[in-house]
Amino acid sequence: MQCKLNKNSLNQTQSNQVKKNSHTPAEQQKNNFPDNGLEAESPSIEDLKTTILYLMTKFAATQHKNYALAAYKHLCMISDRHNKDSELHFLNHSLAIEWHSIYHGVAYPSQKATKDSTMN
């Protein structure tokens, strides 16, 4: 038995798929995750701080840029959580900018002078 598809049957199939897949964003998100009673938790501030210390230490030991990028992203997460406390937000945002510049290899004048003196 051969399966014959014509233009009308193809359009009907596509419209049925659209009907099956048309859900609200909340329903789509719910359908993407298994309903096992567990919900995703965001890490606590303490966990983020511990992770940042680890990443900064690893970067200092290895000079791998991936650690600098990860430290930057974690600092951004902390900065977003401290948006009501302007001092903490400013501190974390400033540190995030520092680590972003480290990731991109932007050296400060004191770092450039130290680097130049060690190369000679």
Backbone as JSON Lines, residues from 0, in Angstrom:
{"i":0,"aa":"M","n":[0.84,-1.17,0.0],"ca":[0.0,0.0,0.0],"c":[0.89,1.24,0.0]}
{"i":1,"aa":"Q","n":[0.62,2.12,-0.89],"ca":[1.41,3.33,-1.0],"c":[0.73,4.46,-0.25]}
{"i":2,"aa":"C","n":[1.58,5.32,0.28],"ca":[1.07,6.5,0.98],"c":[1.1,7.66,0.01]}
{"i":3,"aa":"K","n":[-0.05,8.19,-0.29],"ca":[-0.12,9.31,-1.22],"c":[-0.37,10.59,-0.43]}
{"i":4,"aa":"L","n":[0.5,11.53,-0.65],"ca":[0.33,12.84,-0.03],"c":[0.06,13.86,-1.11]}
{"i":5,"aa":"N","n":[-0.95,14.61,-0.92],"ca":[-1.17,15.73,-1.83],"c":[-1.07,17.01,-1.02]}
{"i":6,"aa":"K","n":[-1.24,18.12,-1.7],"ca":[-1.07,19.42,-1.05],"c":[-2.06,19.6,0.09]}
{"i":7,"aa":"N","n":[-3.3,19.16,-0.07],"ca":[-4.31,19.32,0.97],"c":[-4.0,18.48,2.21]}
{"i":8,"aa":"S","n":[-3.57,17.25,2.0],"ca":[-3.27,16.4,3.16],"c":[-2.04,16.91,3.9]}
{"i":9,"aa":"L","n":[-1.08,17.47,3.17],"ca":[0.12,18.03,3.8],"c":[-0.25,19.25,4.64]}
{"i":10,"aa":"N","n":[-1.1,20.12,4.1],"ca":[-1.55,21.29,4.86],"c":[-2.35,20.88,6.1]}
{"i":11,"aa":"Q","n":[-3.18,19.84,5.96],"ca":[-3.97,19.36,7.1],"c":[-3.05,18.82,8.19]}
{"i":12,"aa":"T","n":[-2.01,18.1,7.81],"ca":[-1.05,17.56,8.77],"c":[-0.33,18.69,9.51]}
{"i":13,"aa":"Q","n":[0.09,19.7,8.77],"ca":[0.78,20.83,9.39],"c":[-0.14,21.58,10.35]}
{"i":14,"aa":"S","n":[-1.4,21.77,9.98],"ca":[-2.32,22.5,10.86],"c":[-2.6,21.69,12.12]}
{"i":15,"aa":"N","n":[-2.65,20.36,12.02],"ca":[-2.84,19.52,13.2],"c":[-1.64,19.63,14.13]}
{"i":16,"aa":"Q","n":[-0.43,19.7,13.57],"ca":[0.77,19.83,14.39],"c":[0.78,21.17,15.11]}
{"i":17,"aa":"V","n":[0.34,22.21,14.45],"ca":[0.29,23.53,15.07],"c":[-0.7,23.51,16.23]}
{"i":18,"aa":"K","n":[-1.86,22.86,16.03],"ca":[-2.85,22.79,17.09],"c":[-2.31,22.02,18.29]}
{"i":19,"aa":"K","n":[-1.57,20.93,18.05],"ca":[-1.0,20.15,19.14],"c":[0.05,20.94,19.9]}
{"i":20,"aa":"N","n":[0.81,21.76,19.2],"ca":[1.93,22.47,19.8],"c":[1.57,23.86,20.3]}
{"i":21,"aa":"S","n":[0.33,24.29,20.1],"ca":[-0.02,25.65,20.52],"c":[-0.45,25.62,21.99]}
{"i":22,"aa":"H","n":[0.44,26.08,22.83],"ca":[0.2,26.19,24.26],"c":[0.67,27.56,24.7]}
{"i":23,"aa":"T","n":[0.24,27.94,25.86],"ca":[0.76,29.18,26.42],"c":[2.21,28.95,26.84]}
{"i":24,"aa":"P","n":[3.0,30.0,26.99],"ca":[4.4,29.82,27.41],"c":[4.54,29.05,28.72]}
{"i":25,"aa":"A","n":[3.62,29.26,29.65],"ca":[3.69,28.53,30.92],"c":[3.47,27.03,30.71]}
{"i":26,"aa":"E","n":[2.53,26.69,29.82],"ca":[2.29,25.28,29.53],"c":[3.47,24.66,28.81]}
{"i":27,"aa":"Q","n":[4.08,25.41,27.89],"ca":[5.24,24.89,27.19],"c":[6.39,24.64,28.16]}
{"i":28,"aa":"Q","n":[6.6,25.57,29.09],"ca":[7.67,25.39,30.05],"c":[7.38,24.19,30.94]}
{"i":29,"aa":"K","n":[6.14,24.03,31.35],"ca":[5.76,22.9,32.19],"c":[5.97,21.59,31.44]}
{"i":30,"aa":"N","n":[5.66,21.58,30.15],"ca":[5.81,20.37,29.36],"c":[7.27,20.02,29.1]}
{"i":31,"aa":"N","n":[8.16,21.0,29.18],"ca":[9.57,20.73,28.93],"c":[10.27,20.06,30.1]}
{"i":32,"aa":"F","n":[9.68,20.09,31.28],"ca":[10.31,19.53,32.47],"c":[9.44,18.42,33.02]}
{"i":33,"aa":"P","n":[10.06,17.35,33.48],"ca":[9.27,16.27,34.05],"c":[8.61,16.71,35.36]}
{"i":34,"aa":"D","n":[7.41,16.23,35.58],"ca":[6.68,16.59,36.79],"c":[6.99,15.56,37.87]}
{"i":35,"aa":"N","n":[8.16,15.71,38.49],"ca":[8.56,14.77,39.53],"c":[8.58,15.43,40.9]}
{"i":36,"aa":"G","n":[7.96,16.59,41.02],"ca":[7.9,17.26,42.3],"c":[9.12,18.1,42.62]}
{"i":37,"aa":"L","n":[10.15,18.02,41.81],"ca":[11.36,18.8,42.03],"c":[11.33,20.05,41.18]}
{"i":38,"aa":"E","n":[11.67,21.15,41.78],"ca":[11.74,22.4,41.03],"c":[13.18,22.87,41.03]}
{"i":39,"aa":"A","n":[13.56,23.53,39.97],"ca":[14.92,24.06,39.88],"c":[15.09,25.18,40.89]}
{"i":40,"aa":"E","n":[16.18,25.1,41.62],"ca":[16.47,26.13,42.61],"c":[17.65,26.95,42.13]}
{"i":41,"aa":"S","n":[17.57,28.24,42.36],"ca":[18.72,29.07,42.03],"c":[19.7,28.97,43.19]}
{"i":42,"aa":"P","n":[20.99,29.02,42.89],"ca":[21.98,28.87,43.96],"c":[21.9,30.04,44.95]}
{"i":43,"aa":"S","n":[22.24,29.74,46.19],"ca":[22.22,30.79,47.22],"c":[23.39,31.74,47.01]}
{"i":44,"aa":"I","n":[23.32,32.89,47.66],"ca":[24.41,33.87,47.58],"c":[25.7,33.25,48.1]}
{"i":45,"aa":"E","n":[25.61,32.47,49.18],"ca":[26.8,31.85,49.75],"c":[27.43,30.87,48.76]}
{"i":46,"aa":"D","n":[26.6,30.09,48.07],"ca":[27.12,29.17,47.07],"c":[27.8,29.92,45.93]}
{"i":47,"aa":"L","n":[27.2,31.02,45.5],"ca":[27.8,31.82,44.43],"c":[29.13,32.4,44.87]}
{"i":48,"aa":"K","n":[29.19,32.91,46.11],"ca":[30.44,33.48,46.6],"c":[31.53,32.43,46.71]}
{"i":49,"aa":"T","n":[31.18,31.25,47.2],"ca":[32.16,30.16,47.29],"c":[32.66,29.77,45.91]}
{"i":50,"aa":"T","n":[31.76,29.69,44.96],"ca":[32.13,29.34,43.6],"c":[33.03,30.41,42.99]}
{"i":51,"aa":"I","n":[32.73,31.67,43.26],"ca":[33.56,32.76,42.72],"c":[34.97,32.69,43.28]}
{"i":52,"aa":"L","n":[35.1,32.43,44.58],"ca":[36.44,32.29,45.17],"c":[37.2,31.14,44.52]}
{"i":53,"aa":"Y","n":[36.51,30.03,44.3],"ca":[37.15,28.9,43.63],"c":[37.6,29.28,42.22]}
{"i":54,"aa":"L","n":[36.72,29.94,41.47],"ca":[37.05,30.31,40.09],"c":[38.21,31.3,40.03]}
{"i":55,"aa":"M","n":[38.22,32.26,40.95],"ca":[39.32,33.23,40.97],"c":[40.64,32.56,41.32]}
{"i":56,"aa":"T","n":[40.6,31.62,42.25],"ca":[41.81,30.88,42.63],"c":[42.3,30.04,41.46]}
{"i":57,"aa":"K","n":[41.39,29.37,40.78],"ca":[41.78,28.56,39.62],"c":[42.36,29.43,38.51]}
{"i":58,"aa":"F","n":[41.77,30.61,38.3],"ca":[42.3,31.51,37.28],"c":[43.71,31.96,37.65]}
{"i":59,"aa":"A","n":[43.91,32.29,38.93],"ca":[45.24,32.74,39.37],"c":[46.27,31.63,39.18]}
{"i":60,"aa":"A","n":[45.87,30.39,39.37],"ca":[46.8,29.28,39.25],"c":[47.06,28.88,37.8]}
{"i":61,"aa":"T","n":[46.04,28.99,36.95],"ca":[46.16,28.45,35.59],"c":[46.19,29.51,34.49]}
{"i":62,"aa":"Q","n":[45.63,30.69,34.76],"ca":[45.49,31.77,33.78],"c":[44.59,31.38,32.6]}
{"i":63,"aa":"H","n":[43.71,30.4,32.8],"ca":[42.75,30.03,31.75],"c":[41.6,31.03,31.75]}
{"i":64,"aa":"K","n":[41.28,31.54,30.59],"ca":[40.25,32.58,30.47],"c":[38.85,32.08,30.81]}
{"i":65,"aa":"N","n":[38.63,30.78,30.69],"ca":[37.3,30.25,31.01],"c":[36.94,30.49,32.47]}
{"i":66,"aa":"Y","n":[37.95,30.45,33.35],"ca":[37.69,30.72,34.77],"c":[37.33,32.19,34.98]}
{"i":67,"aa":"A","n":[37.98,33.08,34.25],"ca":[37.66,34.51,34.35],"c":[36.24,34.77,33.86]}
{"i":68,"aa":"L","n":[35.86,34.13,32.76],"ca":[34.5,34.31,32.24],"c":[33.46,33.77,33.22]}
{"i":69,"aa":"A","n":[33.72,32.62,33.8],"ca":[32.79,32.05,34.77],"c":[32.68,32.93,36.01]}
{"i":70,"aa":"A","n":[33.8,33.49,36.47],"ca":[33.76,34.4,37.62],"c":[32.93,35.63,37.28]}
{"i":71,"aa":"Y","n":[33.1,36.15,36.08],"ca":[32.31,37.3,35.63],"c":[30.81,36.98,35.66]}
{"i":72,"aa":"K","n":[30.43,35.83,35.13],"ca":[29.01,35.47,35.09],"c":[28.43,35.29,36.48]}
{"i":73,"aa":"H","n":[29.2,34.68,37.39],"ca":[28.72,34.51,38.76],"c":[28.59,35.86,39.47]}
{"i":74,"aa":"L","n":[29.54,36.76,39.22],"ca":[29.44,38.1,39.81],"c":[28.22,38.85,39.28]}
{"i":75,"aa":"C","n":[27.89,38.64,38.03],"ca":[26.68,39.26,37.47],"c":[25.43,38.73,38.16]}
{"i":76,"aa":"M","n":[25.41,37.42,38.44],"ca":[24.26,36.84,39.14],"c":[24.11,37.44,40.53]}
{"i":77,"aa":"I","n":[25.23,37.61,41.24],"ca":[25.17,38.21,42.57],"c":[24.75,39.66,42.46]}
{"i":78,"aa":"S","n":[25.28,40.37,41.49],"ca":[24.93,41.78,41.31],"c":[23.44,41.95,41.05]}
{"i":79,"aa":"D","n":[22.86,41.05,40.26],"ca":[21.43,41.12,39.98],"c":[20.6,40.9,41.25]}
{"i":80,"aa":"R","n":[21.09,40.08,42.15],"ca":[20.34,39.81,43.38],"c":[20.46,40.95,44.39]}
{"i":81,"aa":"H","n":[21.52,41.74,44.28],"ca":[21.73,42.86,45.2],"c":[21.29,44.18,44.58]}
{"i":82,"aa":"N","n":[20.32,44.15,43.7],"ca":[19.92,45.39,43.03],"c":[19.18,46.36,43.95]}
{"i":83,"aa":"K","n":[18.72,45.91,45.1],"ca":[18.04,46.82,46.03],"c":[19.02,47.53,46.95]}
{"i":84,"aa":"D","n":[20.16,46.9,47.2],"ca":[21.2,47.52,48.03],"c":[22.23,48.12,47.09]}
{"i":85,"aa":"S","n":[22.22,49.44,46.97],"ca":[23.04,50.1,45.95],"c":[24.53,49.9,46.17]}
{"i":86,"aa":"E","n":[24.99,49.84,47.42],"ca":[26.42,49.66,47.67],"c":[26.9,48.27,47.23]}
{"i":87,"aa":"L","n":[26.15,47.24,47.62],"ca":[26.53,45.88,47.22],"c":[26.4,45.7,45.72]}
{"i":88,"aa":"H","n":[25.37,46.29,45.15],"ca":[25.18,46.2,43.7],"c":[26.37,46.85,42.98]}
{"i":89,"aa":"F","n":[26.79,48.03,43.44],"ca":[27.92,48.73,42.83],"c":[29.2,47.91,42.97]}
{"i":90,"aa":"L","n":[29.44,47.36,44.16],"ca":[30.64,46.56,44.4],"c":[30.68,45.34,43.48]}
{"i":91,"aa":"N","n":[29.6,44.59,43.45],"ca":[29.57,43.38,42.62],"c":[29.62,43.71,41.14]}
{"i":92,"aa":"H","n":[28.97,44.79,40.75],"ca":[29.01,45.2,39.34],"c":[30.42,45.62,38.94]}
{"i":93,"aa":"S","n":[31.1,46.35,39.83],"ca":[32.48,46.77,39.56],"c":[33.4,45.57,39.43]}
{"i":94,"aa":"L","n":[33.24,44.6,40.33],"ca":[34.05,43.39,40.25],"c":[33.76,42.62,38.96]}
{"i":95,"aa":"A","n":[32.49,42.59,38.57],"ca":[32.13,41.9,37.33],"c":[32.81,42.56,36.14]}
{"i":96,"aa":"I","n":[32.85,43.89,36.12],"ca":[33.51,44.6,35.02],"c":[35.0,44.29,35.01]}
{"i":97,"aa":"E","n":[35.61,44.22,36.2],"ca":[37.04,43.88,36.3],"c":[37.3,42.5,35.69]}
{"i":98,"aa":"W","n":[36.48,41.53,36.06],"ca":[36.69,40.18,35.54],"c":[36.35,40.07,34.06]}
{"i":99,"aa":"H","n":[35.44,40.89,33.6],"ca":[35.14,40.92,32.16],"c":[36.35,41.43,31.4]}
{"i":100,"aa":"S","n":[37.0,42.46,31.94],"ca":[38.2,42.99,31.27],"c":[39.36,42.0,31.36]}
{"i":101,"aa":"I","n":[39.45,41.25,32.45],"ca":[40.48,40.21,32.56],"c":[40.24,39.15,31.49]}
{"i":102,"aa":"Y","n":[38.98,38.76,31.33],"ca":[38.65,37.75,30.32],"c":[39.04,38.21,28.92]}
{"i":103,"aa":"H","n":[38.83,39.49,28.62],"ca":[39.16,40.01,27.3],"c":[40.62,40.44,27.17]}
{"i":104,"aa":"G","n":[41.4,40.25,28.22],"ca":[42.82,40.52,28.15],"c":[43.2,41.98,28.24]}
{"i":105,"aa":"V","n":[42.33,42.8,28.8],"ca":[42.64,44.22,28.97],"c":[43.46,44.35,30.25]}
{"i":106,"aa":"A","n":[44.71,44.8,30.1],"ca":[45.59,44.93,31.26],"c":[45.59,46.37,31.73]}
{"i":107,"aa":"Y","n":[45.77,46.55,33.0],"ca":[45.85,47.88,33.58],"c":[47.3,48.35,33.53]}
{"i":108,"aa":"P","n":[47.54,49.66,33.65],"ca":[48.91,50.19,33.55],"c":[49.9,49.49,34.48]}
{"i":109,"aa":"S","n":[49.51,49.2,35.72],"ca":[50.43,48.53,36.63],"c":[50.72,47.1,36.16]}
{"i":110,"aa":"Q","n":[49.71,46.43,35.6],"ca":[49.92,45.08,35.09],"c":[50.79,45.11,33.85]}
{"i":111,"aa":"K","n":[50.61,46.12,32.99],"ca":[51.44,46.24,31.79],"c":[52.89,46.48,32.17]}
{"i":112,"aa":"A","n":[53.12,47.35,33.16],"ca":[54.49,47.65,33.58],"c":[55.15,46.41,34.16]}
{"i":113,"aa":"T","n":[54.43,45.65,34.95],"ca":[54.98,44.42,35.53],"c":[55.27,43.41,34.43]}
{"i":114,"aa":"K","n":[54.37,43.28,33.49],"ca":[54.55,42.33,32.4],"c":[55.74,42.72,31.54]}
{"i":115,"aa":"D","n":[55.89,44.02,31.24],"ca":[57.0,44.49,30.42],"c":[58.33,44.29,31.14]}
{"i":116,"aa":"S","n":[58.37,44.52,32.44],"ca":[59.63,44.38,33.17],"c":[60.04,42.93,33.3]}
{"i":117,"aa":"T","n":[59.09,42.01,33.36],"ca":[59.45,40.6,33.46],"c":[59.9,40.04,32.12]}
{"i":118,"aa":"M","n":[59.48,40.63,31.03],"ca":[59.86,40.13,29.71],"c":[61.26,40.58,29.32]}
{"i":119,"aa":"N","n":[61.77,41.66,29.91],"ca":[63.11,42.15,29.57],"c":[64.17,41.46,30.33]}
